[in-house]
């Protein structure tokens, strides 16, 4: 069983002020060509198809083109899709019944009661059946109705409780497709500026419930990496969505499952973006003279090290670079200013922030009754 593992397409995303339509169409076109060449048995998309829960018509058009191009390949390749935290479950689920008849299996909604279970898709190869379990992104409050109104105490508990009720046949090969921030015991995961996580790591999910599956196809983190073992993987994004990713090598992941108990094989194939994301550092004079011609069309972050602020640096740089993300100064003067202005930032709770706002507006602190009301509202918001 060979399948391509994708995640975090983030169709419709911008990089600073730049529309990435051309870049995304180009890289998705390369995925189609890899699928044509590799002829996988399936393609898995582990969430965050779109960058926004209400995607633009342009973004929907790009994804429609992508699915149509994949569906036109021969032999036909089934496509499995789950929703991520950036997707709207209701919008992504639209027409999923009809699409399922055409080999495009979408799981955007979670079980809503004790009688419902995760969507399961089964394939057959020379070694027998392979079951794919599709687990969309969840928060504890999303699955409360499955457990008779009892809300799991954490993200980890919610995933654990949901997977423990699944009748997984461990004599067969099983794949879980899921979109969460998974962490292994004692292992640090690599994150990027283009990802957003809850303060304090409350959305972290313990990877342990996934270990009974032969492969865990993860989505959410933008850096390709394993979590604890080779068979639990994030493939990362197809494109670089922040300057912090400039040194990463993005690739397409092809997963091979052989007989039950055999090690999973993961092959990577290089991706070639229309424009790369680069970081340059040096004096204005150096950068204007030494940048290779083939890098002038890339998305660039520039740090100038001139001790004397140059005259209109961005205007001069724009004559060389066509896609400037930012221009910053780093010299002895700016470093001294940063040291002088540095402050200790206190992480306040939403209730503390509102209390400070109330004090500013009303000239007095919240009284005991008002504090109790706001505390109740904060707890209800956390549950939601």
N, C-alpha and C positions, 0 to 999 in steps of 0.2 A: 504494500500500500504506500503510494508516494503522493504527497500533497504539498502544495505551496502554502506557507504560513505567512499571512500579512496581518498588519494591524495599524491603527492610527493613521488612516489616510488623511484625515482632517481636510477634506475637500471644502474649498471656500475660504481657507485661511489666508491671511495676509502676513507678510514679513515686514515689520515696521509699516511703512506707508505703501509698500508695493503689493499689487495684486499678483497672486501666484498661479493664475489660470493657465498660462502657457507652460509654466514649470510643471504643474500637476498633470496636465494633459500629456506632456512629453514623457514623464516618468511612468504614468499609468500605461502609456503606449508601449514602453519597454517591458512592463510586466506582461502585457498581452503577447509580445514577441517571445518572451521566455516561456510562457505557457504553450505557445505554438511549438516551440523547439523541444521542451522537456516532456510534454504530453503527460502531465500529472493525472492522478486518479481523482483529485479534488482540489479546490482552492478554498482556504479558510481565511476569513476576515474577522479578526478578534476585536471588533468594536472601534468606536470613534470614526465612523465612515465620514461624517461631516464635522466641521469645526464648530458649528452652532446648532442649537436645538431647533431653530427655525432657519434652515438653510436657504440661501438665495436661489432664485430660479437658475442662475448661472451654475451654481454648485450642483443642483439636482440634475441639470443637463449633462454635466461632466460625468457624474456617476452613472447616469442612464447610458451614456456612450460607452463607458467602461464595461458595464454588465452586458450590453449588446454585443460588443466586440468579443468578449470572452465566450458568450453563448454561441457565437457563430463558428467557433473553432470545431474542427473535426479531428478525432472523435470528441463527442460532447464531454464537457468537464463540469461536474456538479459544483456548485458554489454554496458555501455555508457562511452565514453572516449573523453576528450578534450585535446588539446595541452597546455603546459605551457611554461614559458619563457626559460626553458632549452631544450625544444624539437624543432626539425625542423618540421614545419608545413607540408612541402612537403613530408618528409620521413614518418611521422606518418600517413599521409593521404593515403599512398600507399595501394591499394586494398580495400579502404573503401567501395566502391560500392558493391563488392562481399561479404565482411564481413557483411555489413548491412543486406544482405539476410539471413545470418546465425545468426542474433541476436546480432551482435557486431557493435554498432553504434559509428563511429569515426567522430568528428568534429575538424579538425585541421586548416581549412582555414576559414577566415572571409568573410562576404559578400563583393563583389567587385564593386557593382553598386546598383542603387536605386531599381532594380527589385529583387535583392537577399536579403534573410533574414536568420536569424539564423536557424541552423538545429533544428527541433522540433521532438521529439519522444513521442508518446501518448500511455499510458497504460490504462487498464480498470480494476476496482475492484468493490466490492459490493456497493461502494458509487458513482460510476460513473467514469469519465475520469480524468486522471492525465497527464498534459503536461509537459515534460521536455525540457527546452530551453538550448542549448549547446553553450556557449560563450567562445571560445578559448582566450588565452592570447593576449592582444593587446597593441600597442603603438599608440599615436595619428596619426602618419603618415601612419599606416596600413589601416586606414579606410577613407583616404582622397578621394578616388575615389567614395565612397558611397555618399559623399556630394559635388559632382561636383567640386572636386579639392580643396575645403575648408578644411584645416586641423584643427581639434578641438584644442583649446588653451591649453588643459591639459589632463592628463589621466582621471581625473574625468569627464570632459566634453565629452570625447570620449565615455566612457561607458554610460553616461547619454543619449547622442544623439542616440547611437546605440539601446539602450533598449526602448527609447520613440517611435521609429518607429515600434516596434514589436506589432502586433495585439493580445495582450494577453487578453484572455477571463477570466475576474476576477470572473465570476460566477463558474468557475471550479477551481480545485486545480492545482497550477502551481509551478514548481521547476526550479530554475535557477542554472546552473552548470557553474562556472566561476573561473578563475585563475588570481587574481590580489592582490595587497597589499591594502586591504580594511581597513578603519578606521572609527569609529563612532564618533559622535560629543562629544568631551571632553573625549573620552575613550582611554587609552593607551593600545596598543597591545603588546603582549609578543613576542619578537624576540630572535633568537639564532645566534651563531657565524657561523652556517652553511648556513645562508641566506645572500644574498647580496642585498642592496637597494641603490638607487640613492642618491648622496650627496644632502642634503637639503630636502629630502622627495618628490621630484618632481613626483615620481611614485605612491604616495598615491592616493587612490580613495575613494571618499565619498560613504558610504554605502547606502545612501538614495534611489537611484534608485532600489535597491534590495528589498525594504520593501513591495512592492505590491505583491511579490511572497510569497507563503505559506512556502517555505523552500529555503534557499540559500546554496547550496553545494559548499563551497569555497576550493580553493587550493592555496598554495604559502607559507604560514607560517608553520614552522615545529613544533610549539607547539599547541596542541589541545586547542581550546578556542572559545568562542562565541564573536560576535561583536555586541554589543548593545542589542540584544535579543536572546532568546533561539533558534530561527529558522534560525539564520544566523551564520554558524559555519565553523571553520577549524577543520578537524579531526587530523591534525598533521601527521608526518611521522610514518611509521611502525617501524623504527629503529632509534636509536640515531646516528646522523651524526656529532656531535661535543661534546667536553668535557663540553660545557656549558649546554648540555641537560642531564647531568649525573643524576640529581635528578628527572627527569620527569618519569612518568609512561605511557608508550605508550599503546594504546588500539585500538580495532576495534569498529567503530561506526555503530550501526544499527538504522536507522530512520524509524519511523512509522507515516504515515499520515492517519488520520481517515476522518470523514466527513468534508466538508468545514466549516471552522471556529473553528474546535476543535483544542486544543493545540497540537503541534507536540511533539512526544515522542522520546527521544534519549537514547538508551541503550548503554553501553560500555562493551566490553569484553576484559579481559587482554591478552596481547601478551607476548610470552616467547621467547626472542632472544636466539640464539645459544651462543652468548657471550654478556655480558652487557658492558656498558661504566662506569668506576668508576674513582674516584679521591681519592688519598691517600696523607696524609700529616703526617710527623713525622720524627724522626731521622732515619738514615739508620738501626741502630741496632733494633729499634722498628719495622720497617716494615719487616725486615727479619725474625722476630720472631712471629709477631701477626696476619698476614694475613690468613684468613680462607682458607682452601684447595680449596673450591668450587669457590673462586674468583681469583685464580691464572691464569686461562685461559682467564679472561676478558681483554678488552682493558682498559689500565690504564694510567692515568696522575699522576705523582708522584712529590710532592714538598718536598724536604728534608730541615729540619730545623737545621741541625748540625751547630754549630758555627765554627767548624773547618772543612774545606772541606775534606770529606772522600776519601780514596784511591779507585780510579776507581769504583765509585758508580754504574754506569750503568751495568758494567760487573757483579758486585755482585747481582744486582737486577734481571738481566736476568736469574740467576739461580733459581729464585722464580717465576717471571712473564714471561709468554710466549708472550704477546702482549703489549709491552710498547710503548705508544704514545709519551711521552716526560718525561724528568727528569729535574727539575729546582731546584735551591737553593733559599731559603728565610731565611736569617738571618740578623743580625745587619749590617754586612759588605755590603751585597747586597742591603739592603734598603738605606744605606747611599750613595752608588754609584748611585742608581736610583734618589735620591733627588738631587745629585750633577749634574747629567747629564740631568735632566729634562729640557725640552725646550718647549716654547709655539709654537705649530704647526699652521702655518697660512694656511687656506684653500684657495688655489689659483684656479682661473678659468683656463680652458685649454689654453685660449689665453695668460694669464699671465705666465703660465708655459712655453709655446713656446717662449714668449718674453725673459724670463730668459735664455732659451737654446740658442736662437739666439745671445743674448748678450755675452754668454760664448764662442760661436763658432766664431763669427764675430768681437768681440771686440767693438761693437757699438749697440745702440738700434735700434729697427725698426723705419723707417721713416714713415711719415703720409700715404703715398701710400701703403707701405708694411703692415702697421697696418690695413688699410681698406680692403686689399685683404684677410688677415688672419681672420678678423672679419666676412667677408662674408662666408668664408669656415666654420668657427665655427657655424654660423647660419644654413648653409645647413646640417652640420653634426647633429645638434640638431633636425632639422626637420626629418631627416632620422631615 
